[in-house]
Amino acid sequence: NYKTLENAYSDYDVMAVLNDAFFITQQPVLMLEHKFGIDGTCFGTTIKANWESAKEEILGGKGKKKQFEKVVIAAGTTFKIISSFAVTHTPTSSETIYLKPVLEQIVHLYEMVKLLTADAGYLSRENCEAIGNKEIVARIFPKKGITYSGPDAWREMIYSFTYDTQKWLRQYHTRSIIETVNSTLKRTMPSPLKKRLIVRKATEIVARICVYNLRQLVYLKYTKGIDPGMKLIPTIRPVILDYLTH
């Protein structure tokens, strides 16, 4: 009955199965995807709420925060498979602090990560250093008033922006793919989150991401010839349950 299904959303065995399903949907592109984008989006918890309409009020401290759940999502910009995510504490939480754990998950899974792009909301010397330490090119849009001083990855990014702006922007604007992924994810499943408890809402978000990845794999089968049933050598998968419990 419905209550059985509802209780399953907070069952750790169910969460573990979804955790595995999430990583299995990435296996066909693990060796093929090298470039990634990261961005945050909000899922409504009521049909009356629309993030684009309510965003200004909520960020200004006037809106109802409980109407939304915010998720920081990373996806490959070549095949549009969601590769990592983190559920934030509140819809107004800074997305900057979630870049490092999301990046760690990507690097753990993917064979060769070459580029990570993000908008100005993720700009910090610490984030650039974290990306550079993994030997990944960082392309985070700079803000007014920044200086060249900082770690090597920071200086490389700012110097490249200054002296080869067009190439820098071509790399950076692959970030628009992650906005497409977020939009597709929400348009494919437009209904608001149905669960009320925090853990159950987070589990529902994981289930939606798995559905999105499965749909995308079917699309890739017919457009790119990628085999959705491809089996790779098993690896130790990072546990995402910590991200689901705030």
FIKOLZA-1660 file (N, C-alpha, C; in steps of 0.1 Angstrom, whole numbers, plus 5000, padded with zeros to 4 digits):
% residues 246
   i   px   py   pz ch aa at
   1 5008 4988 5000  A  N  N
   1 5000 5000 5000  A  N CA
   1 5009 5013 5000  A  N  C
   2 5002 5024 5000  A  Y  N
   2 5010 5037 4999  A  Y CA
   2 5019 5039 5010  A  Y  C
   3 5015 5035 5022  A  K  N
   3 5024 5037 5034  A  K CA
   3 5036 5029 5033  A  K  C
   4 5035 5017 5028  A  T  N
   4 5047 5009 5026  A  T CA
   4 5057 5016 5017  A  T  C
   5 5052 5021 5006  A  L  N
   5 5061 5029 4997  A  L CA
   5 5067 5041 5003  A  L  C
   6 5058 5048 5011  A  E  N
   6 5063 5060 5017  A  E CA
   6 5074 5057 5027  A  E  C
   7 5073 5047 5035  A  N  N
   7 5083 5043 5045  A  N CA
   7 5096 5039 5038  A  N  C
   8 5095 5033 5026  A  A  N
   8 5106 5028 5019  A  A CA
   8 5116 5040 5015  A  A  C
   9 5111 5052 5014  A  Y  N
   9 5119 5063 5011  A  Y CA
   9 5129 5067 5022  A  Y  C
  10 5127 5062 5034  A  S  N
  10 5137 5064 5045  A  S CA
  10 5143 5051 5049  A  S  C
  11 5142 5041 5041  A  D  N
  11 5148 5028 5044  A  D CA
  11 5162 5028 5039  A  D  C
  12 5172 5025 5047  A  Y  N
  12 5186 5026 5042  A  Y CA
  12 5189 5016 5032  A  Y  C
  13 5183 5004 5032  A  D  N
  13 5185 4994 5022  A  D CA
  13 5180 5000 5008  A  D  C
  14 5169 5006 5008  A  V  N
  14 5164 5012 4995  A  V CA
  14 5173 5023 4991  A  V  C
  15 5178 5031 5000  A  M  N
  15 5188 5042 4997  A  M CA
  15 5200 5036 4991  A  M  C
  16 5205 5025 4996  A  A  N
  16 5217 5019 4991  A  A CA
  16 5215 5013 4977  A  A  C
  17 5204 5008 4974  A  V  N
  17 5201 5003 4961  A  V CA
  17 5201 5015 4951  A  V  C
  18 5194 5026 4955  A  L  N
  18 5194 5038 4946  A  L CA
  18 5208 5043 4944  A  L  C
  19 5216 5043 4955  A  N  N
  19 5230 5047 4954  A  N CA
  19 5237 5039 4943  A  N  C
  20 5236 5026 4943  A  D  N
  20 5242 5017 4933  A  D CA
  20 5236 5020 4919  A  D  C
  21 5223 5022 4918  A  A  N
  21 5217 5024 4905  A  A CA
  21 5222 5037 4899  A  A  C
  22 5224 5047 4908  A  F  N
  22 5230 5060 4903  A  F CA
  22 5243 5058 4896  A  F  C
  23 5252 5050 4902  A  F  N
  23 5265 5048 4896  A  F CA
  23 5265 5039 4884  A  F  C
  24 5256 5029 4884  A  I  N
  24 5255 5020 4873  A  I CA
  24 5251 5027 4860  A  I  C
  25 5242 5038 4862  A  T  N
  25 5238 5045 4850  A  T CA
  25 5249 5053 4844  A  T  C
  26 5260 5055 4851  A  Q  N
  26 5271 5063 4846  A  Q CA
  26 5282 5054 4839  A  Q  C
  27 5281 5041 4841  A  Q  N
  27 5292 5032 4836  A  Q CA
  27 5294 5033 4821  A  Q  C
  28 5284 5034 4813  A  P  N
  28 5287 5034 4798  A  P CA
  28 5295 5046 4794  A  P  C
  29 5296 5057 4802  A  V  N
  29 5303 5069 4797  A  V CA
  29 5315 5072 4806  A  V  C
  30 5319 5063 4815  A  L  N
  30 5330 5066 4824  A  L CA
  30 5343 5068 4817  A  L  C
  31 5346 5061 4806  A  M  N
  31 5358 5063 4799  A  M CA
  31 5357 5073 4788  A  M  C
  32 5345 5078 4785  A  L  N
  32 5343 5087 4774  A  L CA
  32 5341 5102 4777  A  L  C
  33 5336 5104 4790  A  E  N
  33 5333 5118 4794  A  E CA
  33 5345 5124 4801  A  E  C
  34 5349 5136 4796  A  H  N
  34 5361 5143 4802  A  H CA
  34 5358 5157 4807  A  H  C
  35 5347 5162 4803  A  K  N
  35 5344 5176 4806  A  K CA
  35 5331 5177 4814  A  K  C
  36 5331 5186 4825  A  F  N
  36 5319 5186 4834  A  F CA
  36 5315 5200 4837  A  F  C
  37 5303 5202 4840  A  G  N
  37 5298 5215 4845  A  G CA
  37 5290 5213 4858  A  G  C
  38 5290 5223 4866  A  I  N
  38 5283 5222 4879  A  I CA
  38 5274 5234 4881  A  I  C
  39 5262 5232 4886  A  D  N
  39 5253 5243 4889  A  D CA
  39 5242 5238 4899  A  D  C
  40 5236 5248 4905  A  G  N
  40 5225 5244 4915  A  G CA
  40 5211 5247 4909  A  G  C
  41 5202 5239 4914  A  T  N
  41 5188 5241 4910  A  T CA
  41 5179 5238 4922  A  T  C
  42 5166 5242 4921  A  C  N
  42 5157 5239 4932  A  C CA
  42 5145 5232 4927  A  C  C
  43 5141 5222 4935  A  F  N
  43 5129 5214 4933  A  F CA
  43 5118 5219 4942  A  F  C
  44 5106 5222 4936  A  G  N
  44 5095 5226 4944  A  G CA
  44 5089 5215 4952  A  G  C
  45 5083 5219 4964  A  T  N
  45 5077 5209 4972  A  T CA
  45 5062 5211 4972  A  T  C
  46 5057 5221 4965  A  T  N
  46 5043 5223 4963  A  T CA
  46 5040 5228 4949  A  T  C
  47 5029 5225 4944  A  I  N
  47 5025 5229 4930  A  I CA
  47 5024 5244 4928  A  I  C
  48 5022 5251 4939  A  K  N
  48 5020 5265 4939  A  K CA
  48 5033 5273 4938  A  K  C
  49 5045 5266 4940  A  A  N
  49 5057 5273 4940  A  A CA
  49 5065 5271 4927  A  A  C
  50 5071 5282 4923  A  N  N
  50 5080 5282 4911  A  N CA
  50 5093 5290 4914  A  N  C
  51 5104 5283 4913  A  W  N
  51 5117 5288 4917  A  W CA
  51 5120 5301 4911  A  W  C
  52 5118 5302 4898  A  E  N
  52 5122 5314 4890  A  E CA
  52 5114 5326 4895  A  E  C
  53 5101 5324 4899  A  S  N
  53 5093 5335 4904  A  S CA
  53 5096 5339 4918  A  S  C
  54 5099 5328 4926  A  A  N
  54 5101 5331 4941  A  A CA
  54 5115 5333 4945  A  A  C
  55 5125 5331 4936  A  K  N
  55 5139 5332 4939  A  K CA
  55 5143 5345 4946  A  K  C
  56 5139 5356 4940  A  E  N
  56 5143 5369 4946  A  E CA
  56 5138 5371 4960  A  E  C
  57 5125 5367 4962  A  E  N
  57 5119 5369 4976  A  E CA
  57 5126 5360 4986  A  E  C
  58 5129 5348 4982  A  I  N
  58 5135 5338 4991  A  I CA
  58 5150 5342 4995  A  I  C
  59 5157 5346 4984  A  L  N
  59 5171 5351 4987  A  L CA
  59 5171 5364 4995  A  L  C
  60 5160 5371 4994  A  G  N
  60 5159 5384 5002  A  G CA
  60 5153 5382 5016  A  G  C
  61 5151 5369 5019  A  G  N
  61 5146 5366 5033  A  G CA
  61 5131 5367 5035  A  G  C
  62 5123 5369 5024  A  K  N
  62 5109 5371 5025  A  K CA
  62 5100 5359 5021  A  K  C
  63 5106 5350 5013  A  G  N
  63 5098 5339 5008  A  G CA
  63 5098 5327 5018  A  G  C
  64 5090 5317 5014  A  K  N
  64 5089 5305 5022  A  K CA
  64 5100 5294 5018  A  K  C
  65 5110 5292 5026  A  K  N
  65 5121 5283 5022  A  K CA
  65 5116 5269 5021  A  K  C
  66 5106 5265 5029  A  K  N
  66 5102 5251 5029  A  K CA
  66 5095 5247 5016  A  K  C
  67 5093 5256 5007  A  Q  N
  67 5086 5253 4994  A  Q CA
  67 5096 5247 4984  A  Q  C
  68 5109 5247 4987  A  F  N
  68 5119 5243 4978  A  F CA
  68 5130 5234 4985  A  F  C
  69 5136 5225 4977  A  E  N
  69 5148 5218 4981  A  E CA
  69 5159 5221 4970  A  E  C
  70 5171 5226 4974  A  K  N
  70 5181 5229 4965  A  K CA
  70 5191 5218 4963  A  K  C
  71 5195 5216 4951  A  V  N
  71 5205 5205 4948  A  V CA
  71 5216 5211 4939  A  V  C
  72 5228 5208 4943  A  V  N
  72 5240 5211 4934  A  V CA
  72 5243 5199 4926  A  V  C
  73 5242 5201 4912  A  I  N
  73 5243 5190 4903  A  I CA
  73 5255 5192 4894  A  I  C
  74 5263 5181 4891  A  A  N
  74 5273 5181 4881  A  A CA
  74 5270 5171 4871  A  A  C
  75 5273 5174 4858  A  A  N
  75 5270 5165 4847  A  A CA
  75 5280 5167 4836  A  A  C
  76 5283 5156 4829  A  G  N
  76 5292 5157 4818  A  G CA
  76 5286 5166 4807  A  G  C
  77 5294 5174 4801  A  T  N
  77 5289 5183 4790  A  T CA
  77 5289 5177 4776  A  T  C
  78 5294 5165 4775  A  T  N
  78 5294 5158 4762  A  T CA
  78 5281 5149 4761  A  T  C
  79 5279 5141 4771  A  F  N
  79 5268 5131 4771  A  F CA
  79 5256 5135 4780  A  F  C
  80 5258 5145 4788  A  K  N
  80 5247 5150 4797  A  K CA
  80 5242 5140 4807  A  K  C
  81 5250 5131 4812  A  I  N
  81 5247 5122 4822  A  I CA
  81 5251 5129 4836  A  I  C
  82 5242 5129 4845  A  I  N
  82 5245 5134 4858  A  I CA
  82 5255 5126 4865  A  I  C
  83 5266 5132 4870  A  S  N
  83 5277 5124 4875  A  S CA
  83 5279 5126 4890  A  S  C
  84 5273 5136 4896  A  S  N
  84 5275 5139 4910  A  S CA
  84 5265 5149 4915  A  S  C
  85 5261 5149 4927  A  F  N
  85 5252 5159 4933  A  F CA
  85 5253 5160 4948  A  F  C
  86 5248 5170 4953  A  A  N
  86 5247 5172 4968  A  A CA
  86 5234 5180 4971  A  A  C
  87 5227 5176 4981  A  V  N
  87 5215 5183 4985  A  V CA
  87 5219 5193 4996  A  V  C
  88 5216 5206 4994  A  T  N
  88 5220 5216 5003  A  T CA
  88 5212 5216 5016  A  T  C
  89 5216 5224 5026  A  H  N
  89 5209 5224 5038  A  H CA
  89 5196 5232 5037  A  H  C
  90 5197 5244 5030  A  T  N
  90 5185 5252 5027  A  T CA
  90 5185 5257 5013  A  T  C
  91 5174 5262 5007  A  P  N
  91 5174 5268 4994  A  P CA
  91 5183 5280 4993  A  P  C
  92 5187 5287 5004  A  T  N
  92 5195 5299 5004  A  T CA
  92 5210 5295 5007  A  T  C
  93 5213 5283 5009  A  S  N
  93 5227 5279 5012  A  S CA
  93 5236 5283 5000  A  S  C
  94 5248 5287 5004  A  S  N
  94 5258 5290 4994  A  S CA
  94 5262 5277 4986  A  S  C
  95 5263 5278 4973  A  E  N
  95 5266 5266 4965  A  E CA
  95 5281 5264 4965  A  E  C
  96 5289 5274 4969  A  T  N
  96 5304 5273 4968  A  T CA
  96 5309 5262 4976  A  T  C
  97 5304 5259 4988  A  I  N
  97 5310 5249 4996  A  I CA
  97 5308 5235 4992  A  I  C
  98 5299 5233 4982  A  Y  N
  98 5295 5220 4977  A  Y CA
  98 5304 5216 4965  A  Y  C
  99 5312 5225 4960  A  L  N
  99 5320 5221 4948  A  L CA
  99 5330 5210 4951  A  L  C
 100 5337 5211 4963  A  K  N
 100 5347 5201 4966  A  K CA
 100 5342 5187 4967  A  K  C
 101 5331 5185 4976  A  P  N
 101 5326 5171 4976  A  P CA
 101 5321 5166 4963  A  P  C
 102 5314 5174 4955  A  V  N
 102 5310 5170 4942  A  V CA
 102 5321 5167 4933  A  V  C
 103 5332 5175 4933  A  L  N
 103 5344 5172 4925  A  L CA
 103 5350 5159 4929  A  L  C
 104 5351 5156 4942  A  E  N
 104 5357 5144 4947  A  E CA
 104 5350 5132 4941  A  E  C
 105 5337 5132 4941  A  Q  N
 105 5329 5121 4936  A  Q CA
 105 5332 5119 4921  A  Q  C
 106 5333 5130 4913  A  I  N
 106 5336 5129 4899  A  I CA
 106 5349 5123 4897  A  I  C
 107 5359 5128 4904  A  V  N
 107 5373 5123 4902  A  V CA
 107 5374 5108 4906  A  V  C
 108 5367 5104 4916  A  H  N
 108 5367 5090 4921  A  H CA
 108 5362 5081 4910  A  H  C
 109 5352 5085 4902  A  L  N
 109 5346 5076 4892  A  L CA
 109 5352 5077 4878  A  L  C
 110 5355 5089 4874  A  Y  N
 110 5358 5091 4859  A  Y CA
 110 5373 5090 4857  A  Y  C
 111 5377 5083 4846  A  E  N
 111 5390 5080 4843  A  E CA
 111 5399 5092 4840  A  E  C
 112 5394 5101 4833  A  M  N
 112 5402 5113 4829  A  M CA
 112 5393 5126 4828  A  M  C
 113 5394 5134 4839  A  V  N
 113 5386 5146 4840  A  V CA
 113 5396 5157 4835  A  V  C
 114 5392 5165 4825  A  K  N
 114 5400 5175 4819  A  K CA
 114 5396 5189 4823  A  K  C
 115 5383 5191 4824  A  L  N
 115 5377 5205 4825  A  L CA
 115 5365 5205 4835  A  L  C
 116 5365 5215 4843  A  L  N
 116 5353 5217 4852  A  L CA
 116 5349 5232 4851  A  L  C
 117 5336 5234 4847  A  T  N
 117 5331 5248 4845  A  T CA
 117 5321 5251 4855  A  T  C
 118 5320 5264 4860  A  A  N
 118 5310 5268 4869  A  A CA
 118 5308 5283 4868  A  A  C
 119 5296 5288 4872  A  D  N
 119 5293 5302 4872  A  D CA
 119 5300 5309 4883  A  D  C
 120 5299 5323 4883  A  A  N
 120 5306 5331 4893  A  A CA
 120 5303 5328 4907  A  A  C
 121 5291 5321 4910  A  G  N
 121 5288 5318 4923  A  G CA
 121 5297 5308 4930  A  G  C
 122 5305 5301 4922  A  Y  N
 122 5315 5292 4928  A  Y CA
 122 5329 5297 4928  A  Y  C
 123 5331 5310 4925  A  L  N
 123 5344 5316 4924  A  L CA
 123 5351 5317 4937  A  L  C
 124 5362 5311 4939  A  S  N
 124 5370 5313 4951  A  S CA
 124 5384 5307 4948  A  S  C
 125 5394 5312 4955  A  R  N
 125 5407 5306 4953  A  R CA
 125 5408 5292 4958  A  R  C
 126 5401 5289 4969  A  E  N
 126 5401 5275 4974  A  E CA
 126 5395 5265 4964  A  E  C
 127 5384 5269 4957  A  N  N
 127 5378 5260 4947  A  N CA
 127 5387 5258 4936  A  N  C
 128 5394 5269 4931  A  C  N
 128 5403 5268 4920  A  C CA
 128 5415 5259 4923  A  C  C
 129 5420 5261 4936  A  E  N
 129 5431 5252 4940  A  E CA
 129 5427 5238 4941  A  E  C
 130 5415 5235 4946  A  A  N
 130 5410 5221 4947  A  A CA
 130 5409 5215 4933  A  A  C
 131 5405 5222 4923  A  I  N
 131 5404 5217 4910  A  I CA
 131 5417 5215 4904  A  I  C
 132 5426 5225 4905  A  G  N
 132 5440 5224 4900  A  G CA
 132 5448 5213 4906  A  G  C
 133 5446 5210 4919  A  N  N
 133 5453 5199 4925  A  N CA
 133 5450 5186 4919  A  N  C
 134 5438 5185 4912  A  K  N
 134 5434 5172 4905  A  K CA
 134 5439 5172 4891  A  K  C
 135 5447 5183 4887  A  E  N
 135 5452 5184 4874  A  E CA
 135 5440 5186 4864  A  E  C
 136 5431 5194 4868  A  I  N
 136 5419 5197 4860  A  I CA
 136 5419 5212 4857  A  I  C
 137 5415 5216 4845  A  V  N
 137 5414 5230 4841  A  V CA
 137 5401 5236 4847  A  V  C
 138 5403 5247 4854  A  A  N
 138 5391 5253 4860  A  A CA
 138 5387 5265 4852  A  A  C
 139 5374 5266 4849  A  R  N
 139 5368 5277 4842  A  R CA
 139 5356 5282 4850  A  R  C
 140 5359 5291 4859  A  I  N
 140 5348 5297 4868  A  I CA
 140 5348 5312 4864  A  I  C
 141 5336 5317 4861  A  F  N
 141 5335 5331 4856  A  F CA
 141 5340 5341 4867  A  F  C
 142 5349 5350 4863  A  P  N
 142 5355 5359 4873  A  P CA
 142 5345 5371 4876  A  P  C
 143 5347 5376 4888  A  K  N
 143 5340 5388 4893  A  K CA
 143 5348 5401 4892  A  K  C
 144 5341 5412 4892  A  K  N
 144 5348 5425 4892  A  K CA
 144 5356 5427 4904  A  K  C
 145 5369 5432 4902  A  G  N
 145 5377 5435 4914  A  G CA
 145 5386 5425 4918  A  G  C
 146 5387 5413 4912  A  I  N
 146 5396 5402 4916  A  I CA
 146 5410 5406 4912  A  I  C
 147 5420 5399 4919  A  T  N
 147 5434 5401 4916  A  T CA
 147 5440 5388 4911  A  T  C
 148 5453 5389 4906  A  Y  N
 148 5460 5378 4901  A  Y CA
 148 5466 5369 4912  A  Y  C
 149 5468 5375 4924  A  S  N
 149 5474 5367 4934  A  S CA
 149 5466 5355 4939  A  S  C
 150 5473 5344 4941  A  G  N
 150 5466 5332 4945  A  G CA
 150 5473 5320 4941  A  G  C
 151 5468 5308 4943  A  P  N
 151 5474 5295 4939  A  P CA
 151 5476 5294 4924  A  P  C
 152 5484 5285 4920  A  D  N
 152 5487 5284 4905  A  D CA
 152 5475 5282 4897  A  D  C
 153 5465 5274 4901  A  A  N
 153 5453 5272 4893  A  A CA
 153 5445 5285 4891  A  A  C
 154 5445 5293 4902  A  W  N
 154 5438 5306 4901  A  W CA
 154 5445 5315 4891  A  W  C
 155 5458 5316 4892  A  R  N
 155 5466 5325 4883  A  R CA
 155 5464 5321 4869  A  R  C
 156 5465 5308 4866  A  E  N
 156 5464 5302 4853  A  E CA
 156 5450 5306 4847  A  E  C
 157 5439 5305 4855  A  M  N
 157 5426 5308 4850  A  M CA
 157 5424 5323 4847  A  M  C
 158 5429 5331 4856  A  I  N
 158 5428 5346 4854  A  I CA
 158 5437 5351 4842  A  I  C
 159 5449 5346 4841  A  Y  N
 159 5458 5350 4830  A  Y CA
 159 5452 5345 4817  A  Y  C
 160 5447 5333 4816  A  S  N
 160 5440 5328 4804  A  S CA
 160 5429 5336 4800  A  S  C
 161 5421 5340 4810  A  F  N
 161 5409 5349 4807  A  F CA
 161 5414 5362 4801  A  F  C
 162 5425 5368 4806  A  T  N
 162 5429 5381 4802  A  T CA
 162 5436 5381 4788  A  T  C
 163 5444 5370 4786  A  Y  N
 163 5452 5371 4774  A  Y CA
 163 5447 5362 4762  A  Y  C
 164 5438 5353 4765  A  D  N
 164 5432 5345 4754  A  D CA
 164 5417 5344 4757  A  D  C
 165 5410 5355 4757  A  T  N
 165 5396 5356 4762  A  T CA
 165 5387 5347 4754  A  T  C
 166 5388 5347 4741  A  Q  N
 166 5378 5340 4733  A  Q CA
 166 5380 5325 4735  A  Q  C
 167 5392 5319 4736  A  K  N
 167 5393 5305 4739  A  K CA
 167 5388 5302 4753  A  K  C
 168 5391 5311 4762  A  W  N
 168 5386 5309 4776  A  W CA
 168 5370 5308 4776  A  W  C
 169 5364 5317 4769  A  L  N
 169 5349 5318 4769  A  L CA
 169 5343 5306 4761  A  L  C
 170 5350 5301 4751  A  R  N
 170 5345 5289 4744  A  R CA
 170 5345 5277 4754  A  R  C
 171 5356 5276 4762  A  Q  N
 171 5356 5265 4772  A  Q CA
 171 5346 5267 4783  A  Q  C
 172 5345 5280 4787  A  Y  N
 172 5335 5283 4798  A  Y CA
 172 5321 5280 4794  A  Y  C
 173 5317 5284 4782  A  H  N
 173 5303 5283 4778  A  H CA
 173 5298 5269 4776  A  H  C
 174 5306 5259 4777  A  T  N
 174 5301 5245 4777  A  T CA
 174 5293 5243 4790  A  T  C
 175 5294 5253 4800  A  R  N
 175 5287 5252 4812  A  R CA
 175 5272 5253 4810  A  R  C
 176 5268 5259 4798  A  S  N
 176 5253 5260 4796  A  S CA
 176 5247 5246 4795  A  S  C
 177 5255 5236 4792  A  I  N
 177 5249 5222 4791  A  I CA
 177 5243 5218 4805  A  I  C
 178 5250 5222 4816  A  I  N
 178 5244 5218 4829  A  I CA
 178 5231 5225 4831  A  I  C
 179 5229 5237 4826  A  E  N
 179 5216 5243 4828  A  E CA
 179 5205 5236 4819  A  E  C
 180 5209 5231 4808  A  T  N
 180 5200 5222 4800  A  T CA
 180 5197 5209 4807  A  T  C
 181 5206 5203 4814  A  V  N
 181 5204 5191 4822  A  V CA
 181 5194 5194 4833  A  V  C
 182 5196 5205 4840  A  N  N
 182 5187 5208 4851  A  N CA
 182 5173 5211 4846  A  N  C
 183 5172 5218 4835  A  S  N
 183 5159 5221 4829  A  S CA
 183 5152 5208 4825  A  S  C
 184 5159 5200 4818  A  T  N
 184 5153 5187 4813  A  T CA
 184 5149 5178 4824  A  T  C
 185 5157 5178 4835  A  L  N
 185 5154 5170 4847  A  L CA
 185 5140 5174 4853  A  L  C
 186 5138 5187 4854  A  K  N
 186 5126 5192 4860  A  K CA
 186 5114 5192 4850  A  K  C
 187 5117 5194 4837  A  R  N
 187 5105 5193 4828  A  R CA
 187 5101 5179 4825  A  R  C
 188 5110 5169 4826  A  T  N
 188 5106 5155 4825  A  T CA
 188 5097 5151 4836  A  T  C
 189 5100 5156 4848  A  M  N
 189 5092 5152 4860  A  M CA
 189 5088 5165 4867  A  M  C
 190 5078 5172 4861  A  P  N
 190 5074 5185 4866  A  P CA
 190 5066 5185 4879  A  P  C
 191 5062 5174 4884  A  S  N
 191 5054 5174 4897  A  S CA
 191 5063 5178 4908  A  S  C
 192 5058 5184 4919  A  P  N
 192 5066 5188 4930  A  P CA
 192 5070 5175 4938  A  P  C
 193 5080 5177 4946  A  L  N
 193 5084 5166 4955  A  L CA
 193 5073 5162 4964  A  L  C
 194 5070 5150 4965  A  K  N
 194 5058 5145 4973  A  K CA
 194 5061 5142 4988  A  K  C
 195 5073 5140 4991  A  K  N
 195 5077 5136 5005  A  K CA
 195 5078 5148 5013  A  K  C
 196 5077 5146 5026  A  R  N
 196 5077 5158 5036  A  R CA
 196 5089 5157 5045  A  R  C
 197 5093 5145 5049  A  L  N
 197 5105 5144 5057  A  L CA
 197 5118 5146 5049  A  L  C
 198 5128 5152 5055  A  I  N
 198 5140 5156 5048  A  I CA
 198 5147 5145 5041  A  I  C
 199 5148 5134 5048  A  V  N
 199 5155 5122 5042  A  V CA
 199 5147 5116 5031  A  V  C
 200 5134 5116 5032  A  R  N
 200 5126 5110 5021  A  R CA
 200 5126 5119 5009  A  R  C
 201 5126 5132 5011  A  K  N
 201 5127 5142 5000  A  K CA
 201 5140 5140 4992  A  K  C
 202 5151 5138 5000  A  A  N
 202 5164 5136 4994  A  A CA
 202 5164 5123 4986  A  A  C
 203 5158 5113 4991  A  T  N
 203 5158 5100 4984  A  T CA
 203 5149 5101 4971  A  T  C
 204 5139 5109 4972  A  E  N
 204 5130 5111 4960  A  E CA
 204 5138 5118 4949  A  E  C
 205 5147 5127 4953  A  I  N
 205 5155 5134 4943  A  I CA
 205 5165 5125 4937  A  I  C
 206 5171 5116 4945  A  V  N
 206 5180 5106 4939  A  V CA
 206 5173 5097 4929  A  V  C
 207 5160 5093 4932  A  A  N
 207 5152 5085 4923  A  A CA
 207 5150 5092 4910  A  A  C
 208 5147 5105 4911  A  R  N
 208 5144 5113 4898  A  R CA
 208 5157 5114 4890  A  R  C
 209 5168 5116 4897  A  I  N
 209 5181 5116 4889  A  I CA
 209 5184 5103 4882  A  I  C
 210 5181 5092 4889  A  C  N
 210 5183 5079 4882  A  C CA
 210 5174 5077 4870  A  C  C
 211 5162 5082 4871  A  V  N
 211 5152 5081 4860  A  V CA
 211 5158 5090 4848  A  V  C
 212 5163 5102 4852  A  Y  N
 212 5168 5110 4841  A  Y CA
 212 5180 5104 4834  A  Y  C
 213 5189 5098 4842  A  N  N
 213 5201 5092 4836  A  N CA
 213 5197 5080 4827  A  N  C
 214 5187 5072 4831  A  L  N
 214 5183 5061 4823  A  L CA
 214 5177 5065 4810  A  L  C
 215 5168 5076 4811  A  R  N
 215 5163 5082 4798  A  R CA
 215 5174 5087 4789  A  R  C
 216 5184 5093 4795  A  Q  N
 216 5194 5098 4787  A  Q CA
 216 5203 5087 4780  A  Q  C
 217 5204 5076 4787  A  L  N
 217 5212 5065 4782  A  L CA
 217 5204 5059 4770  A  L  C
 218 5191 5058 4771  A  V  N
 218 5183 5053 4759  A  V CA
 218 5185 5063 4747  A  V  C
 219 5185 5076 4750  A  Y  N
 219 5188 5085 4739  A  Y CA
 219 5201 5084 4733  A  Y  C
 220 5212 5081 4741  A  L  N
 220 5225 5080 4737  A  L CA
 220 5227 5067 4729  A  L  C
 221 5219 5057 4732  A  K  N
 221 5220 5044 4724  A  K CA
 221 5217 5047 4710  A  K  C
 222 5207 5055 4707  A  Y  N
 222 5203 5057 4693  A  Y CA
 222 5210 5068 4686  A  Y  C
 223 5215 5078 4694  A  T  N
 223 5222 5089 4687  A  T CA
 223 5237 5088 4687  A  T  C
 224 5243 5081 4697  A  K  N
 224 5258 5080 4698  A  K CA
 224 5263 5065 4697  A  K  C
 225 5253 5056 4697  A  G  N
 225 5257 5042 4696  A  G CA
 225 5263 5037 4709  A  G  C
 226 5260 5043 4720  A  I  N
 226 5266 5038 4733  A  I CA
 226 5257 5027 4739  A  I  C
 227 5263 5017 4743  A  D  N
 227 5256 5005 4748  A  D CA
 227 5252 5008 4763  A  D  C
 228 5239 5009 4766  A  P  N
 228 5235 5012 4780  A  P CA
 228 5238 5000 4790  A  P  C
 229 5240 4988 4784  A  G  N
 229 5243 4976 4792  A  G CA
 229 5257 4973 4794  A  G  C
 230 5266 4983 4790  A  M  N
 230 5280 4981 4791  A  M CA
 230 5285 4978 4806  A  M  C
 231 5293 4967 4808  A  K  N
 231 5297 4964 4821  A  K CA
 231 5312 4967 4822  A  K  C
 232 5316 4974 4833  A  L  N
 232 5330 4977 4835  A  L CA
 232 5335 4969 4848  A  L  C
 233 5348 4970 4850  A  I  N
 233 5354 4963 4861  A  I CA
 233 5348 4970 4874  A  I  C
 234 5343 4963 4883  A  P  N
 234 5337 4969 4895  A  P CA
 234 5347 4978 4903  A  P  C
 235 5343 4990 4907  A  T  N
 235 5351 4998 4915  A  T CA
 235 5344 5001 4928  A  T  C
 236 5351 5006 4938  A  I  N
 236 5345 5010 4951  A  I CA
 236 5337 5023 4948  A  I  C
 237 5324 5023 4950  A  R  N
 237 5317 5035 4947  A  R CA
 237 5315 5044 4959  A  R  C
 238 5317 5057 4958  A  P  N
 238 5315 5066 4969  A  P CA
 238 5301 5065 4974  A  P  C
 239 5299 5066 4987  A  V  N
 239 5285 5065 4993  A  V CA
 239 5279 5079 4993  A  V  C
 240 5268 5081 4987  A  I  N
 240 5261 5094 4987  A  I CA
 240 5251 5096 4998  A  I  C
 241 5250 5086 5007  A  L  N
 241 5240 5088 5017  A  L CA
 241 5242 5100 5026  A  L  C
 242 5255 5103 5028  A  D  N
 242 5258 5115 5037  A  D CA
 242 5252 5128 5031  A  D  C
 243 5252 5128 5017  A  Y  N
 243 5246 5140 5011  A  Y CA
 243 5231 5141 5012  A  Y  C
 244 5225 5129 5015  A  L  N
 244 5210 5129 5015  A  L CA
 244 5205 5132 5029  A  L  C
 245 5213 5133 5039  A  T  N
 245 5208 5135 5053  A  T CA
 245 5211 5148 5058  A  T  C
 246 5215 5157 5049  A  H  N
 246 5219 5171 5053  A  H CA
 246 5229 5171 5064  A  H  C
% end
